[in-house]
Amino acid sequence: MGTDYSQAIEAIDPDRHVVIAGPTASGKSALALEIAQSQGGTIVNADALQIWSCWRVLTARPDAKDMAEAPHALYGHVDPGQSYSVGDWLSDVARLKGRLIIAGGTGLYLTALTSGLAHIPPVPPEIRDTGDAILAAGGLEDMIAGLDDASREKIDLQNPARVQRAWEVLQATGRGIVDWQNDTPPPLIAPEDATCLVLASDRDWLAKRILVRFAQMWREGAVEEVRAMMPQWDERAQWARAIGAPEIAAYLRDEIDAKTAKTRSIVATRQYAKSQRIWFRSRMKGWDKLRVGPAG
């Protein structure tokens, strides 16, 4: 990977939890494994795509060798068809014992872990189905118009998933999502009680890593993983949103060729990494920055 973590690991208190954030392909899992091997602890997944049992290669989950090197938790533990939220993930983390080394790129998971998460009642399936149908019919603007003023002012209206979530909460509870969030309880792991790291790298270096890693995924079984899921494919399902999955599914339906599927998947991965970096910069300003890559 080109990064020597030994000095950074020496500075980590072995009696405290570690939380590692970073964009896709930046080396979070490698760092977590080195910390676990040198100091002990359970490596915990904080990637919303690596939770799905159907995606191992496609989401670059740790392989069998790495899993045998140290205890791992919350990888591939959710079957397709189940719903799984950030609240479910926090509940799973809360049940783990001992020192935790939490690594992932899902900003919402990591922010909820270290800043707290409002306990919003579950949304009934029929309301979620209605929301899905409205969005599928191009009704984003109608959904925005149906929000309460506070939610409309605060949430990212360019993000259909965020808008739908706010709309569903208001429909289900009669109370805006921002109002619920204002009653947020204390975090599960406060930043001052853990070593919190954000991996930073040169953009070009990361882009090359993404390119190489996706080519490896394609060779090592990503296409076969998607093919196995085609009989139950549902583009609206949580598990079907894995980066690269829709593009490979289109290839398997003969809608695009392999080269196009690869190119689109790599572009989608780079866009995802960009959104991750934006989240980390805005939400994790107080976290320690750890440089990775050739300039590390």
FIVEXFI-502921 format. One line per 5 residues: for each residue z, x, y of C-alpha. Coordinates in nm, 2 decimals. Last residue first. Layout:
N
Z X Y | ...
//
This chain:
296
0.37 0.24 0.93 | 0.04 0.32 1.10 | -0.14 0.32 0.77 | 0.00 -0.02 0.67 | 0.34 -0.18 0.75
0.55 -0.19 1.06 | 0.89 -0.36 1.03 | 1.00 -0.58 1.32 | 1.36 -0.69 1.33 | 1.41 -1.06 1.40
1.51 -1.18 1.75 | 1.16 -1.31 1.84 | 1.14 -1.51 1.52 | 1.00 -1.85 1.63 | 0.72 -1.77 1.87
0.60 -1.44 1.73 | 0.65 -1.55 1.37 | 0.45 -1.88 1.43 | 0.16 -1.69 1.59 | 0.15 -1.44 1.31
0.14 -1.72 1.05 | -0.14 -1.89 1.24 | -0.34 -1.57 1.23 | -0.27 -1.52 0.86 | -0.40 -1.87 0.79
-0.72 -1.80 0.99 | -0.77 -1.48 0.78 | -0.72 -1.68 0.46 | -0.97 -1.95 0.57 | -1.23 -1.68 0.65
-1.17 -1.52 0.30 | -1.21 -1.86 0.13 | -1.52 -1.94 0.33 | -1.68 -1.60 0.23 | -1.58 -1.64 -0.14
-1.71 -2.00 -0.17 | -2.04 -1.90 0.01 | -2.09 -1.61 -0.23 | -2.02 -1.83 -0.53 | -2.28 -2.10 -0.43
-2.20 -2.43 -0.26 | -2.20 -2.79 -0.37 | -2.22 -2.70 -0.74 | -1.90 -2.90 -0.82 | -1.74 -2.57 -0.93
-1.83 -2.41 -0.59 | -1.67 -2.70 -0.40 | -1.36 -2.66 -0.61 | -1.36 -2.29 -0.52 | -1.37 -2.37 -0.15
-1.10 -2.63 -0.19 | -0.88 -2.39 -0.38 | -0.93 -2.09 -0.14 | -0.59 -2.13 0.04 | -0.38 -2.37 -0.16
-0.42 -2.72 -0.02 | -0.48 -2.88 -0.36 | -0.11 -2.85 -0.44 | -0.01 -3.08 -0.16 | -0.25 -3.35 -0.27
-0.51 -3.48 -0.02 | -0.80 -3.30 -0.19 | -0.72 -3.47 -0.52 | -0.84 -3.29 -0.83 | -0.71 -3.43 -1.16
-1.00 -3.33 -1.38 | -1.06 -3.03 -1.16 | -0.73 -2.86 -1.22 | -0.84 -2.63 -1.50 | -1.14 -2.53 -1.30
-0.91 -2.43 -1.02 | -0.72 -2.19 -1.24 | -1.04 -2.06 -1.40 | -1.18 -1.97 -1.05 | -0.86 -1.79 -0.97
-0.88 -1.59 -1.29 | -0.87 -1.21 -1.25 | -1.21 -1.15 -1.09 | -1.17 -1.41 -0.81 | -0.82 -1.29 -0.75
-0.93 -0.93 -0.72 | -1.20 -1.03 -0.47 | -0.94 -1.22 -0.28 | -0.71 -0.91 -0.27 | -0.98 -0.68 -0.14
-1.08 -0.91 0.15 | -0.72 -0.99 0.24 | -0.63 -0.62 0.24 | -0.93 -0.55 0.46 | -0.82 -0.82 0.71
-0.47 -0.68 0.71 | -0.59 -0.33 0.80 | -0.81 -0.48 1.08 | -0.52 -0.67 1.22 | -0.29 -0.37 1.23
0.05 -0.46 1.08 | 0.37 -0.64 1.14 | 0.63 -0.74 0.87 | 0.91 -0.96 1.01 | 1.26 -0.87 0.89
1.59 -1.06 0.89 | 1.89 -0.87 0.75 | 2.15 -1.15 0.71 | 2.46 -1.30 0.86 | 2.34 -1.28 1.22
2.02 -1.47 1.12 | 2.22 -1.76 0.99 | 2.16 -1.85 0.63 | 2.19 -2.22 0.53 | 2.15 -2.31 0.90
2.40 -2.54 1.08 | 2.31 -2.91 1.10 | 2.01 -3.05 1.30 | 2.09 -3.36 1.50 | 1.82 -3.29 1.76
1.57 -3.29 1.47 | 1.63 -3.66 1.41 | 1.55 -3.74 1.77 | 1.24 -3.52 1.75 | 1.13 -3.71 1.44
1.14 -4.04 1.63 | 1.36 -4.32 1.49 | 1.24 -4.65 1.34 | 1.32 -4.50 1.00 | 1.01 -4.54 0.79
0.75 -4.59 1.06 | 0.89 -4.32 1.29 | 0.92 -4.08 1.00 | 0.56 -4.15 0.89 | 0.42 -4.10 1.24
0.60 -3.77 1.28 | 0.47 -3.65 0.94 | 0.12 -3.77 1.02 | 0.12 -3.58 1.35 | 0.25 -3.26 1.18
-0.02 -3.29 0.91 | -0.29 -3.35 1.17 | -0.21 -3.03 1.36 | -0.37 -3.05 1.71 | -0.09 -3.28 1.83
0.16 -2.99 1.78 | 0.49 -3.17 1.83 | 0.69 -3.19 2.15 | 0.54 -3.44 2.39 | 0.43 -3.69 2.13
0.76 -3.67 1.96 | 0.95 -3.75 2.28 | 0.71 -4.03 2.37 | 0.73 -4.22 2.04 | 0.42 -4.20 1.82
0.16 -4.47 1.78 | -0.08 -4.31 2.02 | -0.09 -4.00 1.80 | -0.17 -4.21 1.50 | -0.45 -4.38 1.68
-0.58 -4.04 1.78 | -0.57 -3.92 1.42 | -0.75 -4.22 1.29 | -1.05 -4.05 1.13 | -1.06 -4.27 0.82
-0.88 -4.00 0.61 | -0.60 -3.99 0.87 | -0.54 -4.36 0.84 | -0.56 -4.35 0.46 | -0.31 -4.07 0.43
-0.07 -4.25 0.67 | -0.10 -4.56 0.46 | -0.03 -4.37 0.14 | 0.27 -4.20 0.31 | 0.40 -4.54 0.41
0.36 -4.67 0.06 | 0.53 -4.36 -0.09 | 0.86 -4.44 0.11 | 0.95 -4.16 0.36 | 1.27 -3.97 0.26
1.55 -3.98 0.51 | 1.55 -3.70 0.77 | 1.83 -3.44 0.73 | 1.74 -3.21 1.02 | 1.68 -2.85 0.92
1.87 -2.54 1.02 | 1.78 -2.23 1.21 | 1.77 -1.96 0.94 | 1.65 -2.16 0.64 | 1.46 -2.41 0.84
1.28 -2.13 1.02 | 1.20 -1.96 0.69 | 1.06 -2.27 0.53 | 0.86 -2.37 0.83 | 0.72 -2.02 0.87
0.57 -2.02 0.52 | 0.49 -1.65 0.47 | 0.74 -1.55 0.20 | 1.04 -1.34 0.10 | 1.40 -1.43 0.04
1.61 -1.15 -0.10 | 1.93 -1.33 -0.21 | 2.27 -1.19 -0.30 | 2.46 -1.40 -0.54 | 2.41 -1.76 -0.65
2.12 -2.00 -0.61 | 2.20 -2.37 -0.56 | 2.14 -2.35 -0.18 | 1.79 -2.22 -0.24 | 1.69 -2.53 -0.44
1.83 -2.76 -0.16 | 1.64 -2.56 0.10 | 1.32 -2.60 -0.10 | 1.37 -2.98 -0.14 | 1.42 -3.00 0.24
1.10 -2.80 0.30 | 0.93 -3.07 0.10 | 0.80 -3.11 -0.25 | 0.61 -3.41 -0.39 | 0.53 -3.40 -0.76
0.18 -3.45 -0.88 | 0.12 -3.09 -0.96 | 0.43 -2.93 -1.12 | 0.69 -2.74 -0.92 | 0.86 -2.42 -1.06
0.58 -2.18 -0.99 | 0.81 -1.93 -0.82 | 1.15 -2.06 -0.71 | 1.35 -1.76 -0.83 | 1.30 -1.40 -0.93
1.54 -1.16 -1.10 | 1.41 -0.80 -1.10 | 1.16 -0.57 -1.29 | 1.06 -0.85 -1.53 | 0.90 -1.06 -1.26
0.71 -0.75 -1.14 | 0.56 -0.70 -1.49 | 0.48 -1.07 -1.54 | 0.29 -1.09 -1.21 | 0.43 -1.18 -0.87
0.24 -1.48 -0.73 | -0.09 -1.40 -0.57 | -0.16 -1.76 -0.46 | -0.48 -1.79 -0.66 | -0.36 -1.59 -0.95
-0.05 -1.80 -1.02 | -0.15 -2.15 -0.91 | -0.09 -2.44 -1.15 | 0.29 -2.41 -1.14 | 0.31 -2.48 -0.77
0.59 -2.30 -0.58 | 0.35 -2.02 -0.47 | 0.18 -2.24 -0.21 | 0.49 -2.32 0.00 | 0.58 -1.95 0.02
0.95 -1.87 0.05 | 1.00 -1.73 -0.30 | 1.34 -1.59 -0.38 | 1.40 -1.23 -0.51 | 1.74 -1.21 -0.66
1.96 -0.92 -0.57 | 2.01 -0.55 -0.64 | 2.01 -0.25 -0.41 | 1.73 -0.02 -0.53 | 1.53 -0.25 -0.75
1.59 -0.55 -0.54 | 1.49 -0.37 -0.22 | 1.18 -0.23 -0.39 | 1.09 -0.58 -0.52 | 1.13 -0.74 -0.18
0.90 -0.48 -0.02 | 0.63 -0.53 -0.28 | 0.66 -0.91 -0.24 | 0.62 -0.89 0.14 | 0.32 -0.67 0.12
0.10 -0.79 0.42 | -0.13 -1.00 0.20 | -0.04 -1.33 0.37 | 0.14 -1.29 0.70 | 0.50 -1.17 0.70
0.86 -1.29 0.68 | 1.14 -1.11 0.49 | 1.49 -1.25 0.47 | 1.76 -1.02 0.33 | 2.11 -1.14 0.22
2.40 -0.91 0.31 | 2.61 -0.68 0.09 | 2.33 -0.42 0.04 | 2.32 -0.36 0.42 | 1.96 -0.25 0.49
1.92 0.08 0.68 | 1.84 0.27 0.35 | 1.57 0.01 0.28 | 1.38 0.09 0.61 | 1.39 0.47 0.52
1.26 0.41 0.17 | 0.98 0.16 0.27 | 0.70 0.41 0.27 | 0.38 0.22 0.35 | 0.03 0.30 0.22
0.00 0.00 0.00
//
